[in-house]
Amino acid sequence: MIRTDKVDLSVIKGKAYRQKLTSGDAGIVIIRADSDQPGLATISKSTGKAVPSANTSLKLFPQETFDEAVLLTARMPFRKAKQAPARKTVPEEAAPDPKLEETAGSEAYLKIVTKYTDKTGKLSYDLINKDFIKFVHSSSKVREMIADGASAAAVRKYITGVKFRDIADDHDLSDAEVQRIVELLDEASPKGVFKELNDMLRKQLSAQKKK
């Protein structure tokens, strides 16, 4: 991903940066200090203003935060993101992975959220589950895993990996990044992002054991 350095915002307590999308358009990502959910926007080529994505909460990320982010990052050149140096930690505590910290504002996450945003502009967990359950029915690999008695967690991990890498058009997306995206989606869902999928997998695996 190509982006600028992060800048501090004054409208809210958070940071923002620009990223260049594969489409060639520029985007703005805002990370609040008190939330893992990012604010995402594209920059209009005609007006130069930030246009928040459909699922971005304007309560958490008012338009003025994007206006400030556009202004502060306007003169900052795009460059390749560099790995941040490992932070000093107490013994036995792993240093945070900079790549995972950026997953919330990544283009992969944006593509996945956009894919499952409904006509009302909200992230739809029904759309996610219907699409994933459809994949279960069509995938010979999933049927094979269920027949072999794989755990529901293992099957779900395989499904999310395949689907998210395909939607993001990024087959180098690591298992840790896929899991981080699942966690971000889970935070916004009161019942868990894959409740219907999990229920279905448990039923299929239970039925398989009875054979």
Backbone bond lengths (Angstrom), bond angles and torsions (degrees), N, CA, C in turn:
res aa  C-N    CA-C-N  psi(-1)  N-CA   C-N-CA  omega(-1)  CA-C   N-CA-C  phi
1 M - - - 1.458 - - 1.521 109.25 -
2 I 1.325 116.97 140.07 1.445 121.77 178.80 1.519 109.09 -105.57
3 R 1.292 117.80 130.33 1.449 120.62 -177.64 1.515 110.57 -157.00
4 T 1.321 116.31 172.41 1.457 121.32 176.66 1.517 108.70 -95.09
5 D 1.346 115.70 176.07 1.462 119.78 171.13 1.520 108.96 -65.35
6 K 1.318 116.61 155.05 1.459 120.78 176.41 1.514 110.01 -74.92
7 V 1.330 115.92 148.14 1.465 121.50 176.16 1.518 108.40 -122.38
8 D 1.322 116.67 148.96 1.467 121.77 177.77 1.524 110.36 -81.17
9 L 1.323 115.68 140.43 1.463 121.21 179.20 1.526 110.27 -103.22
10 S 1.316 116.19 156.65 1.463 120.68 178.24 1.519 111.91 -109.08
11 V 1.333 117.78 -24.95 1.462 121.52 -179.16 1.528 110.25 -65.77
12 I 1.334 116.40 -41.54 1.455 122.73 173.68 1.523 107.59 -132.06
13 K 1.329 116.21 166.59 1.461 119.99 176.35 1.522 107.48 -84.27
14 G 1.315 115.13 101.68 1.456 119.06 -177.68 1.510 111.71 -177.87
15 K 1.322 115.14 -177.14 1.456 121.58 -179.44 1.513 109.36 -128.70
16 A 1.332 115.93 159.18 1.459 120.45 -179.77 1.521 109.86 -142.21
17 Y 1.319 115.31 155.60 1.456 120.44 173.47 1.518 109.36 -152.73
18 R 1.325 115.28 160.61 1.461 121.33 174.74 1.505 109.28 -95.45
19 Q 1.326 115.47 147.68 1.460 118.99 173.17 1.522 108.29 -135.48
20 K 1.309 115.48 146.74 1.456 121.05 177.47 1.520 108.57 -92.24
21 L 1.334 116.21 121.28 1.451 121.10 -179.48 1.521 109.77 -81.26
22 T 1.330 117.06 158.08 1.453 120.47 -179.24 1.531 111.44 -64.51
23 S 1.324 115.96 -21.53 1.465 120.29 177.38 1.523 111.64 -72.12
24 G 1.334 115.96 -12.87 1.460 120.17 -177.73 1.518 112.16 100.40
25 D 1.339 116.93 -13.74 1.456 120.79 178.81 1.525 110.20 -77.44
26 A 1.324 115.24 160.01 1.464 120.64 175.81 1.518 108.92 -98.15
27 G 1.313 115.94 147.30 1.460 120.78 178.47 1.509 111.02 -130.46
28 I 1.332 115.73 160.81 1.462 122.38 176.16 1.523 108.42 -118.12
29 V 1.319 116.18 134.21 1.458 122.03 175.73 1.521 107.96 -121.08
30 I 1.329 116.13 129.65 1.471 121.05 178.19 1.522 108.29 -119.73
31 I 1.320 116.30 129.68 1.460 122.67 177.89 1.520 108.84 -114.01
32 R 1.332 116.07 115.61 1.462 120.66 176.41 1.516 110.29 -77.16
33 A 1.323 115.96 148.23 1.467 120.38 179.00 1.521 111.47 -69.52
34 D 1.348 117.05 -24.23 1.462 120.54 -175.35 1.528 113.84 -108.24
35 S 1.329 117.32 15.68 1.457 119.76 -178.90 1.516 110.61 -153.14
36 D 1.350 116.25 140.06 1.459 120.80 176.21 1.522 111.80 -83.07
37 Q 1.331 116.42 -17.34 1.452 119.88 178.80 1.531 109.46 -75.76
38 P 1.322 118.20 124.33 1.465 120.55 -178.35 1.519 112.31 -85.16
39 G 1.332 115.97 160.98 1.450 122.05 169.49 1.517 107.03 -100.05
40 L 1.320 117.48 127.59 1.461 121.63 -174.43 1.521 110.48 -122.57
41 A 1.325 115.96 141.72 1.464 120.59 179.13 1.515 109.80 -153.78
42 T 1.320 115.93 152.71 1.461 121.18 170.50 1.530 107.19 -102.38
43 I 1.317 116.76 156.15 1.463 121.10 179.25 1.521 108.56 -100.92
44 S 1.326 116.17 119.87 1.454 121.84 -177.74 1.527 110.66 -63.36
45 K 1.321 116.53 129.41 1.462 120.70 178.73 1.523 111.57 -69.45
46 S 1.331 116.66 -27.25 1.464 120.14 -176.98 1.525 113.45 -84.10
47 T 1.348 116.35 -36.83 1.469 119.34 -176.69 1.524 113.46 -109.34
48 G 1.331 117.17 -20.32 1.455 120.07 -177.43 1.522 112.98 79.19
49 K 1.332 117.08 3.32 1.460 120.91 -179.13 1.528 110.78 -93.21
50 A 1.322 115.44 154.79 1.458 121.01 178.01 1.524 109.71 -79.18
51 V 1.316 116.12 134.03 1.464 122.13 177.48 1.532 107.28 -114.13
52 P 1.336 117.13 103.42 1.479 120.35 -177.19 1.525 112.02 -57.38
53 S 1.332 116.57 145.09 1.466 120.80 177.37 1.529 109.13 -66.48
54 A 1.322 115.32 160.14 1.460 120.98 -172.99 1.524 113.22 -59.01
55 N 1.330 117.29 -33.80 1.460 119.34 -175.23 1.528 113.66 -94.44
56 T 1.325 117.61 0.36 1.464 120.42 179.69 1.525 110.61 -74.44
57 S 1.320 116.63 126.81 1.459 121.30 -179.11 1.525 110.25 -74.58
58 L 1.333 116.17 120.13 1.466 119.94 179.08 1.526 111.46 -77.35
59 K 1.341 116.69 -9.69 1.466 119.61 173.21 1.524 109.69 -75.80
60 L 1.327 115.55 -42.23 1.466 119.94 177.59 1.523 111.55 -78.85
61 F 1.332 115.72 -33.86 1.463 120.76 -176.60 1.529 110.12 -129.32
62 P 1.341 116.76 78.70 1.472 120.10 178.90 1.531 110.86 -58.86
63 Q 1.322 115.80 157.29 1.461 120.71 -179.06 1.528 111.91 -55.24
64 E 1.345 116.38 -34.60 1.465 118.61 -178.36 1.525 113.02 -65.11
65 T 1.348 116.74 -24.01 1.468 118.09 176.44 1.526 110.05 -68.63
66 F 1.330 116.13 -39.11 1.458 119.97 177.93 1.530 110.75 -70.31
67 D 1.344 116.45 -38.17 1.466 119.88 177.61 1.522 110.25 -60.05
68 E 1.345 115.94 -42.04 1.459 119.84 178.99 1.524 110.41 -66.96
69 A 1.339 116.93 -41.73 1.465 121.21 -179.12 1.526 110.88 -62.55
70 V 1.333 117.03 -41.58 1.472 120.88 178.19 1.518 109.93 -61.11
71 L 1.336 116.74 -43.40 1.463 121.88 -178.53 1.529 111.25 -65.48
72 L 1.342 116.73 -45.83 1.462 120.69 -175.47 1.528 113.30 -70.25
73 T 1.326 116.32 -29.14 1.470 119.21 -177.19 1.529 112.92 -99.37
74 A 1.337 116.65 1.67 1.464 121.04 -172.90 1.521 113.64 -57.36
75 R 1.331 117.74 -39.87 1.458 120.89 -175.46 1.527 113.01 -99.19
76 M 1.302 116.43 8.52 1.458 119.48 -177.87 1.516 110.31 -91.05
77 P 1.308 118.50 124.15 1.474 121.07 -177.10 1.526 111.46 -71.20
78 F 1.321 116.01 148.14 1.455 120.49 174.16 1.522 108.63 -74.52
79 R 1.299 115.96 142.78 1.459 120.21 176.45 1.512 109.07 -154.21
80 K 1.324 117.37 168.74 1.455 120.85 179.16 1.514 109.49 -69.00
81 A 1.336 115.12 134.58 1.457 119.31 177.29 1.514 110.07 -66.34
82 K 1.321 116.97 138.13 1.457 121.69 178.58 1.508 109.60 -107.18
83 Q 1.313 115.28 149.43 1.456 119.39 175.90 1.520 109.28 -67.00
84 A 1.322 115.43 128.70 1.457 119.10 177.59 1.522 109.08 -71.13
85 P 1.337 118.69 146.95 1.453 119.96 178.68 1.518 110.69 -63.51
86 A 1.318 116.20 147.01 1.465 120.65 -179.87 1.515 109.98 -61.53
87 R 1.328 115.82 135.39 1.457 119.99 179.44 1.521 110.03 -78.81
88 K 1.314 115.94 152.73 1.453 119.95 176.00 1.524 108.04 -72.35
89 T 1.301 115.33 134.14 1.459 119.58 -177.80 1.515 109.58 -131.75
90 V 1.308 115.12 163.43 1.459 119.48 176.25 1.514 108.02 -70.43
91 P 1.326 119.68 159.01 1.454 121.92 -179.44 1.521 112.08 -53.10
92 E 1.331 115.50 141.07 1.455 125.06 177.37 1.519 113.16 69.99
93 E 1.321 118.42 7.51 1.470 120.53 176.98 1.516 108.35 -105.65
94 A 1.317 117.44 121.39 1.462 121.23 -176.72 1.519 110.49 -72.07
95 A 1.336 115.71 140.79 1.465 120.37 176.67 1.523 109.15 -69.92
96 P 1.332 118.93 141.07 1.460 121.37 -179.60 1.521 110.87 -63.61
97 D 1.310 116.24 143.53 1.457 121.84 179.27 1.525 108.57 -84.03
98 P 1.346 119.06 116.02 1.467 121.53 -178.85 1.520 112.24 -56.46
99 K 1.345 116.64 -34.56 1.460 119.83 -178.85 1.518 110.90 -64.70
100 L 1.361 116.27 -39.18 1.459 119.50 178.94 1.520 110.87 -70.99
101 E 1.348 117.11 -33.98 1.459 120.53 178.91 1.523 110.71 -62.86
102 E 1.337 117.31 -28.21 1.460 121.39 -177.78 1.524 112.73 -90.06
103 T 1.339 117.72 -6.48 1.460 120.70 -177.07 1.522 111.80 -58.16
104 A 1.335 117.35 -36.25 1.466 121.22 -177.68 1.522 111.96 -60.80
105 G 1.320 117.69 -28.44 1.461 120.26 179.96 1.506 113.25 -110.16
106 S 1.327 116.96 15.68 1.451 120.40 -174.85 1.522 111.86 -78.08
107 E 1.320 114.61 160.21 1.456 119.67 177.53 1.526 110.36 -67.25
108 A 1.330 117.68 -31.98 1.458 121.34 178.14 1.523 110.17 -61.00
109 Y 1.346 116.34 -46.61 1.467 120.89 179.57 1.528 110.26 -63.26
110 L 1.327 116.74 -41.56 1.466 121.18 179.81 1.526 110.67 -61.37
111 K 1.330 117.36 -43.36 1.464 121.06 -179.68 1.528 111.09 -64.18
112 I 1.323 116.92 -40.25 1.467 121.24 -179.32 1.526 110.47 -66.83
113 V 1.326 116.58 -44.05 1.469 120.59 178.67 1.527 110.24 -63.75
114 T 1.336 116.76 -42.98 1.467 120.84 179.69 1.521 110.97 -62.63
115 K 1.328 116.85 -40.10 1.468 122.16 -179.83 1.523 111.61 -57.66
116 Y 1.334 116.68 -37.64 1.459 120.75 -174.13 1.527 113.25 -109.07
117 T 1.313 117.00 24.33 1.467 121.33 173.57 1.527 108.49 -89.34
118 D 1.344 116.84 127.73 1.459 119.85 -175.52 1.525 112.19 -83.81
119 K 1.333 116.52 -175.10 1.465 121.74 -175.47 1.522 112.49 -66.59
120 T 1.335 117.28 -20.55 1.468 119.97 179.39 1.525 111.63 -85.91
121 G 1.338 116.47 -3.66 1.459 120.52 179.44 1.515 114.03 89.14
122 K 1.351 116.27 13.32 1.465 120.35 -179.13 1.526 110.34 -109.47
123 L 1.331 114.94 148.35 1.453 120.11 175.02 1.526 108.09 -66.58
124 S 1.339 116.98 124.06 1.455 121.17 -174.23 1.528 110.94 -106.55
125 Y 1.340 115.15 115.94 1.451 119.52 177.48 1.521 110.54 -76.19
126 D 1.327 117.69 -23.30 1.462 121.07 174.54 1.531 110.02 -65.01
127 L 1.334 116.98 -42.38 1.464 120.85 178.68 1.526 110.78 -63.11
128 I 1.329 116.34 -42.22 1.463 120.53 179.43 1.520 109.99 -60.49
129 N 1.348 117.02 -51.04 1.457 120.63 -176.45 1.525 112.51 -65.92
130 K 1.332 117.51 -40.08 1.463 120.16 178.43 1.523 110.58 -62.58
131 D 1.318 116.91 -41.50 1.460 120.94 -179.60 1.527 111.23 -67.20
132 F 1.331 116.14 -41.54 1.459 119.87 -178.81 1.531 111.34 -70.92
133 I 1.328 116.65 -38.06 1.473 120.10 177.74 1.526 110.35 -66.41
134 K 1.325 116.43 -36.88 1.468 120.89 175.76 1.525 109.74 -60.80
135 F 1.335 116.57 -40.00 1.457 121.59 178.85 1.534 110.50 -64.39
136 V 1.337 116.79 -39.11 1.472 121.05 178.25 1.524 110.19 -57.09
137 H 1.335 116.69 -44.07 1.462 121.53 -177.29 1.531 112.13 -69.53
138 S 1.334 116.81 -27.65 1.468 119.58 -174.60 1.525 114.03 -98.12
139 S 1.316 117.69 -12.81 1.464 121.04 -174.20 1.530 112.49 -92.16
140 S 1.316 116.29 119.78 1.464 120.59 176.82 1.524 110.76 -69.12
141 K 1.334 116.38 -31.01 1.460 120.76 178.91 1.524 110.71 -65.39
142 V 1.338 117.16 -42.46 1.467 120.80 178.41 1.526 109.82 -64.45
143 R 1.311 116.99 -43.18 1.480 120.23 178.85 1.532 110.46 -60.84
144 E 1.322 114.94 -38.65 1.470 119.98 178.80 1.521 111.09 -66.01
145 M 1.340 117.51 -42.11 1.461 121.52 179.38 1.522 110.90 -63.28
146 I 1.335 116.42 -42.14 1.465 120.53 179.50 1.527 110.17 -65.44
147 A 1.339 116.58 -42.01 1.461 120.64 179.47 1.528 111.19 -63.77
148 D 1.321 116.47 -31.91 1.466 121.29 179.80 1.522 113.21 -83.19
149 G 1.343 116.57 -0.97 1.465 120.43 176.93 1.511 114.72 79.66
150 A 1.335 117.35 27.21 1.466 119.88 177.57 1.528 109.77 -63.47
151 S 1.323 116.44 157.15 1.467 120.33 178.42 1.520 110.52 -73.88
152 A 1.330 115.89 157.48 1.468 120.22 177.84 1.522 110.24 -60.23
153 A 1.331 116.92 -37.17 1.470 120.73 -179.88 1.512 110.98 -64.76
154 A 1.331 117.87 -40.01 1.464 121.74 -179.86 1.527 110.96 -67.29
155 V 1.335 116.15 -41.66 1.464 119.72 179.35 1.526 110.10 -65.69
156 R 1.342 115.94 -44.23 1.461 119.86 179.72 1.529 111.11 -62.87
157 K 1.318 117.18 -39.54 1.466 121.28 178.22 1.522 110.87 -60.53
158 Y 1.328 116.10 -41.83 1.466 120.35 178.59 1.526 110.37 -64.35
159 I 1.333 116.50 -45.61 1.468 121.06 -177.75 1.524 111.06 -62.63
160 T 1.340 116.93 -49.11 1.465 119.83 -177.98 1.524 110.93 -64.35
161 G 1.320 117.01 -36.92 1.460 119.96 178.54 1.514 111.81 -62.38
162 V 1.324 116.55 -48.78 1.465 121.19 -179.33 1.526 110.98 -63.92
163 K 1.338 116.05 -48.95 1.462 120.06 -175.54 1.521 112.27 -66.66
164 F 1.326 118.10 -47.24 1.461 120.31 -176.65 1.525 111.89 -67.84
165 R 1.325 118.20 -38.40 1.469 120.49 177.58 1.523 110.59 -65.49
166 D 1.345 115.74 -37.27 1.465 120.01 179.54 1.523 111.04 -68.16
167 I 1.333 117.12 -46.37 1.470 121.15 -179.37 1.525 110.98 -64.80
168 A 1.329 116.42 -41.22 1.463 120.84 -179.05 1.518 112.12 -76.70
169 D 1.347 116.01 -11.78 1.470 121.36 -175.11 1.524 109.67 54.42
170 D 1.324 114.66 42.61 1.465 121.22 -178.60 1.526 108.25 -141.39
171 H 1.338 115.74 94.20 1.462 119.69 -176.94 1.526 111.84 -82.14
172 D 1.336 116.66 1.01 1.460 120.73 174.47 1.526 111.59 -94.66
173 L 1.332 116.44 1.99 1.460 120.82 178.35 1.529 108.15 -61.20
174 S 1.329 116.91 121.96 1.461 120.52 -175.40 1.525 111.33 -75.53
175 D 1.346 115.69 162.94 1.462 120.41 176.15 1.527 110.88 -59.23
176 A 1.339 115.95 -37.05 1.466 120.28 179.98 1.524 111.08 -66.10
177 E 1.329 117.26 -38.51 1.467 120.59 178.21 1.520 110.77 -69.23
178 V 1.325 117.12 -39.49 1.469 120.60 176.67 1.526 109.78 -61.01
179 Q 1.333 116.68 -45.20 1.456 120.89 179.29 1.512 111.47 -63.37
180 R 1.332 116.95 -37.02 1.470 121.10 178.69 1.534 110.52 -63.96
181 I 1.324 116.92 -38.52 1.468 120.89 177.80 1.529 109.65 -65.63
182 V 1.329 116.86 -41.56 1.469 120.77 176.92 1.528 110.09 -59.20
183 E 1.339 116.64 -43.70 1.470 120.92 -179.89 1.521 111.29 -63.69
184 L 1.330 117.71 -39.42 1.462 121.41 178.74 1.524 110.55 -64.76
185 L 1.326 117.01 -41.69 1.459 120.67 177.89 1.527 110.98 -67.18
186 D 1.328 116.03 -38.13 1.471 120.90 179.10 1.521 112.21 -61.62
187 E 1.345 116.10 -36.04 1.461 120.20 -177.01 1.518 112.18 -63.25
188 A 1.324 116.68 -26.84 1.461 120.82 -178.12 1.523 112.63 -95.19
189 S 1.350 117.12 0.07 1.461 120.69 -178.19 1.522 110.70 -115.26
190 P 1.344 118.36 123.13 1.468 120.81 -178.90 1.528 113.50 -67.85
191 K 1.331 118.12 -22.43 1.468 120.55 -176.55 1.522 112.80 -111.59
192 G 1.330 117.76 -0.37 1.459 120.03 -176.97 1.509 110.12 96.97
193 V 1.304 116.46 133.81 1.464 120.45 -171.80 1.520 112.83 -62.92
194 F 1.341 119.01 -31.75 1.458 121.11 -174.60 1.532 113.15 -112.77
195 K 1.315 117.62 35.45 1.472 119.88 -176.83 1.527 111.56 -58.53
196 E 1.329 118.13 -51.51 1.460 121.12 -178.27 1.527 111.24 -64.27
197 L 1.330 116.54 -41.02 1.461 120.23 178.14 1.523 110.62 -63.08
198 N 1.324 116.79 -44.48 1.466 120.72 179.38 1.523 111.68 -61.24
199 D 1.339 116.22 -42.94 1.465 120.46 179.30 1.524 110.48 -60.34
200 M 1.331 116.34 -42.93 1.459 121.12 -179.51 1.526 111.20 -64.91
201 L 1.342 116.70 -44.44 1.461 120.41 -179.19 1.522 111.28 -62.95
202 R 1.336 116.13 -41.66 1.460 119.50 179.44 1.535 111.16 -61.79
203 K 1.337 116.56 -40.72 1.463 120.73 179.74 1.524 110.94 -65.76
204 Q 1.347 116.43 -42.92 1.460 119.88 -178.83 1.525 111.05 -67.49
205 L 1.328 117.00 -40.92 1.457 120.71 179.99 1.533 110.82 -68.49
206 S 1.330 116.75 -36.97 1.462 121.32 177.88 1.521 110.85 -65.53
207 A 1.339 115.48 -42.28 1.458 120.19 179.34 1.530 110.70 -65.50
208 Q 1.322 117.06 -35.69 1.449 122.01 179.09 1.537 111.74 -64.86
209 K 1.330 115.49 -38.83 1.460 119.98 -179.72 1.525 112.20 -67.01
210 K 1.346 116.45 -27.61 1.461 120.48 -177.92 1.521 112.46 -80.03
211 K 1.327 116.53 -11.16 1.468 119.22 -178.10 1.534 110.93 -72.59
